């Protein structure tokens, strides 16, 4: 069993990573890189939920935020991209 101090430190580290990931998503301008950053952000959120002991929300975030949403966005970008 981990001590409360270790868990609190881990939670703070993951929260800082999630905040940094959010800034990365907002600052990214190129569409494909934005989708990749969004997928990484979804993975960070899943890790955050796991650290806060919410496994059901973790699985939902993995399925939707880290896999399904980026896939849908990449397909939409490929569909509307004009031939050069």
N, C-alpha and C positions, 0 to 999 in steps of 0.2 A: 504494500500500500504506500502511496506517495504522501509526503507530508503536505500540509496546507500551504506552507511557504513555497514549496516547489510548484504546486498547482497555481498559486497566485502569480508567480513569476512567469510560468508558461502562458497563462491567460493574458498577461500584460504584453508579452512578446508577440503573441498571435494577434492581439488587438492592434499593435503598432504595425505589424505586417499588413493587416487588412486596411488600415488607414493609408499606408503607402501604396497599396494596390489600387485603392479608390482614386488616389491622386494620379497614378499612372493611367488609369482608364480615362479619366477626364482630360488629361493632357495629351493623349495620343490622337493624332490627326488622320493618319492613313487608315483606311477602312479595314484591311485585312489584319494589320497589326492591332487595331482596336479590338477586333473579335478575339484575337489570341490573348490580348491583355484581359478582356472580359472573361475568357475561359479560366485564366490563371486566377482572376479575382473570385470567380465562382468556387474554384478549388480552395482558395484561402478561406472563404466563408464556410465551406464544408468542414475544414479543419477547425475553424473557430467554434462551430456548433458541436463538433466532437469533443473539443477541450472543455466546453461548458456542459458536457454530458447530456447531449440531446441527439441520440443516435438516429431517431426517426427523421428529424429535420436534416441531419447530415446526409442521409440517403436521398432525401428529396432534393436537396441542393446539388448533390453530385449528379443526379439524373437530369435535373432541369438546368441549373445554373452553369455547370461545368461541361455538360455534353449536349443536351438538346438545343438550348438557346444559341450557343455558338455555331452549331451545325446548321440551324435554320438561317441564321444571319449570313453564313458563308454561302449557302445555296441562293439566298436572295441577292447577294452581291454578285455572284456569278451570273444570275439571270438578268440583272439590269445593266451589267457592265457592257459598255459599247465596244465593238471591235475597233482596234486601232489601225 
